[in-house]
Amino acid sequence: MDKSYLEVDLPKYLQDDIDALVEGIKTNSSVLDCLLDEVWGSINSAFYSDEITEEQAKYLRKKYLGI
């Protein structure tokens, strides 16, 4: 089932971190661990600040962090 709608209208800082992670994966970045940590932190920040839902947080963690 397509749940890409859960990625619409994310906070800018979270979208920026996701974009950086995707680019880092493409380029085999040497700081990939840092990029993963940034996405993890941004997802948590957005969730606990009520900027994204729990469903979005779970979806993003699974998609980008494999959790």
N, CA, C and O atoms as a Tinker XYZ file with bonds, in Angstrom:
   268  protein
     1  N      0.844000   -1.188000    0.000000    73     2
     2  CA     0.000000    0.000000    0.000000    64     1     3
     3  C      0.884000    1.244000    0.000000    63     2     4     5
     4  O      1.828000    1.346000    0.784000    81     3
     5  N      0.576000    2.169000   -0.868000    73     3     6
     6  CA     1.346000    3.404000   -0.995000    64     5     7
     7  C      1.002000    4.367000    0.134000    63     6     8     9
     8  O     -0.143000    4.795000    0.278000    81     7
     9  N      1.992000    4.694000    0.916000    73     7    10
    10  CA     1.787000    5.638000    2.008000    64     9    11
    11  C      2.639000    6.890000    1.832000    63    10    12    13
    12  O      2.974000    7.561000    2.808000    81    11
    13  N      2.985000    7.199000    0.591000    73    11    14
    14  CA     3.818000    8.368000    0.329000    64    13    15
    15  C      3.149000    9.669000    0.767000    63    14    16    17
    16  O      3.821000   10.683000    0.957000    81    15
    17  N      1.828000    9.638000    0.926000    73    15    18
    18  CA     1.130000   10.827000    1.418000    64    17    19
    19  C      1.626000   11.233000    2.811000    63    18    20    21
    20  O      1.437000   12.374000    3.233000    81    19
    21  N      2.254000   10.305000    3.512000    73    19    22
    22  CA     2.774000   10.622000    4.851000    64    21    23
    23  C      4.029000   11.493000    4.785000    63    22    24    25
    24  O      4.515000   11.964000    5.813000    81    23
    25  N      4.547000   11.706000    3.581000    73    23    26
    26  CA     5.730000   12.554000    3.409000    64    25    27
    27  C      5.388000   13.943000    2.881000    63    26    28    29
    28  O      6.286000   14.712000    2.537000    81    27
    29  N      4.115000   14.267000    2.814000    73    27    30
    30  CA     3.688000   15.563000    2.301000    64    29    31
    31  C      3.703000   16.591000    3.433000    63    30    32    33
    32  O      3.284000   16.306000    4.555000    81    31
    33  N      4.186000   17.775000    3.120000    73    31    34
    34  CA     4.187000   18.908000    4.056000    64    33    35
    35  C      4.956000   18.637000    5.349000    63    34    36    37
    36  O      4.506000   19.008000    6.433000    81    35
    37  N      6.108000   17.995000    5.230000    73    35    38
    38  CA     6.962000   17.798000    6.394000    64    37    39
    39  C      7.615000   19.127000    6.770000    63    38    40    41
    40  O      7.786000   19.992000    5.911000    81    39
    41  N      7.982000   19.301000    8.035000    73    39    42
    42  CA     8.719000   20.508000    8.410000    64    41    43
    43  C      9.998000   20.613000    7.569000    63    42    44    45
    44  O     10.623000   19.605000    7.241000    81    43
    45  N     10.369000   21.840000    7.230000    73    43    46
    46  CA    11.512000   22.065000    6.348000    64    45    47
    47  C     12.773000   21.394000    6.868000    63    46    48    49
    48  O     13.494000   20.762000    6.096000    81    47
    49  N     13.052000   21.517000    8.160000    73    47    50
    50  CA    14.284000   20.939000    8.705000    64    49    51
    51  C     14.308000   19.414000    8.554000    63    50    52    53
    52  O     15.364000   18.826000    8.318000    81    51
    53  N     13.154000   18.785000    8.690000    73    51    54
    54  CA    13.083000   17.337000    8.528000    64    53    55
    55  C     13.257000   16.959000    7.059000    63    54    56    57
    56  O     13.987000   16.019000    6.742000    81    55
    57  N     12.600000   17.675000    6.176000    73    55    58
    58  CA    12.745000   17.396000    4.747000    64    57    59
    59  C     14.192000   17.612000    4.296000    63    58    60    61
    60  O     14.717000   16.834000    3.499000    81    59
    61  N     14.832000   18.658000    4.802000    73    59    62
    62  CA    16.238000   18.925000    4.459000    64    61    63
    63  C     17.137000   17.781000    4.912000    63    62    64    65
    64  O     18.037000   17.371000    4.180000    81    63
    65  N     16.898000   17.267000    6.112000    73    63    66
    66  CA    17.715000   16.158000    6.626000    64    65    67
    67  C     17.474000   14.876000    5.825000    63    66    68    69
    68  O     18.412000   14.126000    5.555000    81    67
    69  N     16.233000   14.629000    5.450000    73    67    70
    70  CA    15.928000   13.458000    4.621000    64    69    71
    71  C     16.623000   13.590000    3.260000    63    70    72    73
    72  O     17.218000   12.633000    2.764000    81    71
    73  N     16.540000   14.773000    2.671000    73    71    74
    74  CA    17.184000   14.997000    1.376000    64    73    75
    75  C     18.693000   14.790000    1.467000    63    74    76    77
    76  O     19.301000   14.207000    0.569000    81    75
    77  N     19.294000   15.269000    2.556000    73    75    78
    78  CA    20.741000   15.097000    2.749000    64    77    79
    79  C     21.090000   13.624000    2.909000    63    78    80    81
    80  O     22.111000   13.172000    2.390000    81    79
    81  N     20.260000   12.875000    3.617000    73    79    82
    82  CA    20.494000   11.441000    3.786000    64    81    83
    83  C     20.399000   10.719000    2.453000    63    82    84    85
    84  O     21.259000    9.899000    2.129000    81    83
    85  N     19.378000   11.011000    1.686000    73    83    86
    86  CA    19.207000   10.365000    0.381000    64    85    87
    87  C     20.417000   10.664000   -0.506000    63    86    88    89
    88  O     20.929000    9.767000   -1.177000    81    87
    89  N     20.869000   11.901000   -0.514000    73    87    90
    90  CA    22.045000   12.267000   -1.299000    64    89    91
    91  C     23.289000   11.562000   -0.768000    63    90    92    93
    92  O     24.119000   11.095000   -1.548000    81    91
    93  N     23.422000   11.483000    0.546000    73    91    94
    94  CA    24.554000   10.796000    1.153000    64    93    95
    95  C     24.602000    9.317000    0.794000    63    94    96    97
    96  O     25.678000    8.756000    0.588000    81    95
    97  N     23.455000    8.700000    0.721000    73    95    98
    98  CA    23.391000    7.292000    0.320000    64    97    99
    99  C     23.818000    7.155000   -1.143000    63    98   100   101
   100  O     24.569000    6.247000   -1.498000    81    99
   101  N     23.332000    8.065000   -1.982000    73    99   102
   102  CA    23.677000    8.017000   -3.411000    64   101   103
   103  C     25.182000    8.177000   -3.637000    63   102   104   105
   104  O     25.754000    7.533000   -4.516000    81   103
   105  N     25.815000    9.034000   -2.843000    73   103   106
   106  CA    27.233000    9.341000   -3.047000    64   105   107
   107  C     28.150000    8.534000   -2.135000    63   106   108   109
   108  O     29.363000    8.744000   -2.124000    81   107
   109  N     27.571000    7.614000   -1.372000    73   107   110
   110  CA    28.346000    6.804000   -0.431000    64   109   111
   111  C     29.169000    7.696000    0.508000    63   110   112   113
   112  O     30.378000    7.521000    0.657000    81   111
   113  N     28.492000    8.636000    1.124000    73   111   114
   114  CA    29.117000    9.619000    1.996000    64   113   115
   115  C     29.855000    8.964000    3.160000    63   114   116   117
   116  O     29.424000    7.945000    3.700000    81   115
   117  N     30.970000    9.574000    3.528000    73   115   118
   118  CA    31.754000    9.077000    4.663000    64   117   119
   119  C     31.119000    9.459000    6.000000    63   118   120   121
   120  O     31.533000    8.966000    7.049000    81   119
   121  N     30.117000   10.334000    5.963000    73   119   122
   122  CA    29.440000   10.763000    7.195000    64   121   123
   123  C     27.999000   10.249000    7.241000    63   122   124   125
   124  O     27.122000   10.885000    7.824000    81   123
   125  N     27.770000    9.104000    6.626000    73   123   126
   126  CA    26.428000    8.535000    6.560000    64   125   127
   127  C     25.841000    8.311000    7.950000    63   126   128   129
   128  O     24.643000    8.508000    8.157000    81   127
   129  N     26.669000    7.906000    8.891000    73   127   130
   130  CA    26.171000    7.698000   10.256000    64   129   131
   131  C     25.642000    8.996000   10.858000    63   130   132   133
   132  O     24.643000    8.981000   11.576000    81   131
   133  N     26.288000   10.099000   10.579000    73   131   134
   134  CA    25.824000   11.396000   11.072000    64   133   135
   135  C     24.509000   11.798000   10.408000    63   134   136   137
   136  O     23.619000   12.342000   11.063000    81   135
   137  N     24.391000   11.532000    9.116000    73   135   138
   138  CA    23.165000   11.852000    8.392000    64   137   139
   139  C     21.990000   11.039000    8.938000    63   138   140   141
   140  O     20.884000   11.560000    9.087000    81   139
   141  N     22.231000    9.783000    9.228000    73   139   142
   142  CA    21.189000    8.936000    9.830000    64   141   143
   143  C     20.775000    9.484000   11.191000    63   142   144   145
   144  O     19.587000    9.538000   11.506000    81   143
   145  N     21.745000    9.887000   11.990000    73   143   146
   146  CA    21.447000   10.457000   13.308000    64   145   147
   147  C     20.636000   11.747000   13.189000    63   146   148   149
   148  O     19.737000   11.994000   13.992000    81   147
   149  N     20.955000   12.566000   12.188000    73   147   150
   150  CA    20.210000   13.813000   11.975000    64   149   151
   151  C     18.752000   13.531000   11.637000    63   150   152   153
   152  O     17.850000   14.190000   12.155000    81   151
   153  N     18.525000   12.556000   10.771000    73   151   154
   154  CA    17.144000   12.207000   10.408000    64   153   155
   155  C     16.408000   11.659000   11.630000    63   154   156   157
   156  O     15.259000   12.023000   11.880000    81   155
   157  N     17.064000   10.793000   12.384000    73   155   158
   158  CA    16.460000   10.242000   13.606000    64   157   159
   159  C     16.040000   11.378000   14.546000    63   158   160   161
   160  O     14.909000   11.402000   15.033000    81   159
   161  N     16.948000   12.304000   14.793000    73   159   162
   162  CA    16.663000   13.422000   15.684000    64   161   163
   163  C     15.568000   14.332000   15.157000    63   162   164   165
   164  O     14.729000   14.804000   15.925000    81   163
   165  N     15.569000   14.579000   13.869000    73   163   166
   166  CA    14.564000   15.457000   13.281000    64   165   167
   167  C     13.181000   14.822000   13.302000    63   166   168   169
   168  O     12.186000   15.509000   13.530000    81   167
   169  N     13.113000   13.523000   13.066000    73   167   170
   170  CA    11.825000   12.830000   13.170000    64   169   171
   171  C     11.301000   12.946000   14.595000    63   170   172   173
   172  O     10.136000   13.284000   14.806000    81   171
   173  N     12.152000   12.668000   15.564000    73   171   174
   174  CA    11.721000   12.755000   16.961000    64   173   175
   175  C     11.304000   14.166000   17.334000    63   174   176   177
   176  O     10.288000   14.359000   18.002000    81   175
   177  N     12.078000   15.151000   16.908000    73   175   178
   178  CA    11.750000   16.541000   17.209000    64   177   179
   179  C     10.408000   16.933000   16.607000    63   178   180   181
   180  O      9.581000   17.558000   17.272000    81   179
   181  N     10.196000   16.570000   15.360000    73   179   182
   182  CA     8.930000   16.903000   14.700000    64   181   183
   183  C      7.751000   16.207000   15.362000    63   182   184   185
   184  O      6.677000   16.790000   15.506000    81   183
   185  N      7.959000   14.957000   15.765000    73   183   186
   186  CA     6.878000   14.216000   16.422000    64   185   187
   187  C      6.548000   14.817000   17.789000    63   186   188   189
   188  O      5.382000   15.073000   18.086000    81   187
   189  N      7.556000   15.039000   18.613000    73   187   190
   190  CA     7.295000   15.544000   19.962000    64   189   191
   191  C      6.892000   17.009000   19.982000    63   190   192   193
   192  O      6.420000   17.512000   21.001000    81   191
   193  N      7.077000   17.698000   18.851000    73   191   194
   194  CA     6.599000   19.080000   18.723000    64   193   195
   195  C      5.238000   19.136000   18.036000    63   194   196   197
   196  O      4.751000   20.214000   17.697000    81   195
   197  N      4.630000   17.970000   17.833000    73   195   198
   198  CA     3.321000   17.855000   17.177000    64   197   199
   199  C      3.306000   18.429000   15.764000    63   198   200   201
   200  O      2.293000   18.966000   15.317000    81   199
   201  N      4.444000   18.310000   15.056000    73   199   202
   202  CA     4.517000   18.762000   13.667000    64   201   203
   203  C      4.234000   17.609000   12.697000    63   202   204   205
   204  O      3.871000   17.838000   11.543000    81   203
   205  N      4.400000   16.378000   13.169000    73   203   206
   206  CA     4.032000   15.192000   12.404000    64   205   207
   207  C      3.308000   14.233000   13.347000    63   206   208   209
   208  O      3.436000   14.325000   14.568000    81   207
   209  N      2.558000   13.328000   12.767000    73   207   210
   210  CA     1.808000   12.357000   13.564000    64   209   211
   211  C      2.688000   11.153000   13.918000    63   210   212   213
   212  O      3.781000   10.983000   13.378000    81   211
   213  N      2.189000   10.336000   14.825000    73   211   214
   214  CA     2.895000    9.108000   15.172000    64   213   215
   215  C      2.991000    8.181000   13.955000    63   214   216   217
   216  O      4.008000    7.519000   13.747000    81   215
   217  N      1.937000    8.143000   13.168000    73   215   218
   218  CA     1.950000    7.319000   11.955000    64   217   219
   219  C      3.051000    7.791000   10.994000    63   218   220   221
   220  O      3.765000    6.975000   10.412000    81   219
   221  N      3.181000    9.109000   10.836000    73   219   222
   222  CA     4.241000    9.636000    9.973000    64   221   223
   223  C      5.617000    9.283000   10.529000    63   222   224   225
   224  O      6.504000    8.863000    9.786000    81   223
   225  N      5.791000    9.455000   11.830000    73   223   226
   226  CA     7.085000    9.166000   12.447000    64   225   227
   227  C      7.474000    7.711000   12.234000    63   226   228   229
   228  O      8.615000    7.418000   11.879000    81   227
   229  N      6.543000    6.810000   12.447000    73   227   230
   230  CA     6.824000    5.384000   12.254000    64   229   231
   231  C      7.154000    5.086000   10.795000    63   230   232   233
   232  O      8.092000    4.343000   10.505000    81   231
   233  N      6.390000    5.660000    9.886000    73   231   234
   234  CA     6.625000    5.457000    8.456000    64   233   235
   235  C      8.021000    5.957000    8.064000    63   234   236   237
   236  O      8.768000    5.257000    7.382000    81   235
   237  N      8.359000    7.158000    8.495000    73   235   238
   238  CA     9.655000    7.742000    8.139000    64   237   239
   239  C     10.810000    6.950000    8.747000    63   238   240   241
   240  O     11.824000    6.732000    8.085000    81   239
   241  N     10.668000    6.524000    9.982000    73   239   242
   242  CA    11.720000    5.704000   10.613000    64   241   243
   243  C     11.937000    4.409000    9.842000    63   242   244   245
   244  O     13.074000    3.999000    9.610000    81   243
   245  N     10.843000    3.771000    9.448000    73   243   246
   246  CA    10.959000    2.517000    8.714000    64   245   247
   247  C     11.576000    2.752000    7.335000    63   246   248   249
   248  O     12.475000    2.020000    6.921000    81   247
   249  N     11.098000    3.760000    6.635000    73   247   250
   250  CA    11.556000    4.004000    5.270000    64   249   251
   251  C     13.018000    4.446000    5.219000    63   250   252   253
   252  O     13.788000    3.935000    4.406000    81   251
   253  N     13.404000    5.375000    6.065000    73   251   254
   254  CA    14.726000    5.986000    5.958000    64   253   255
   255  C     15.760000    5.394000    6.920000    63   254   256   257
   256  O     16.960000    5.459000    6.655000    81   255
   257  N     15.305000    4.826000    8.019000    73   255   258
   258  CA    16.244000    4.313000    9.008000    64   257   259
   259  C     16.196000    2.792000    9.140000    63   258   260   261
   260  O     17.037000    2.188000    9.805000    81   259
   261  N     15.202000    2.185000    8.499000    73   259   262
   262  CA    15.088000    0.733000    8.558000    64   261   263
   263  C     14.634000    0.216000    9.898000    63   262   264   265
   264  O     14.860000   -0.946000   10.238000    81   263
   265  N     13.991000    1.084000   10.663000    73   263   266
   266  CA    13.558000    0.725000   12.014000    64   265   267
   267  C     12.067000    0.454000   12.024000    63   266   268
   268  O     11.505000    0.134000   13.071000    81   267
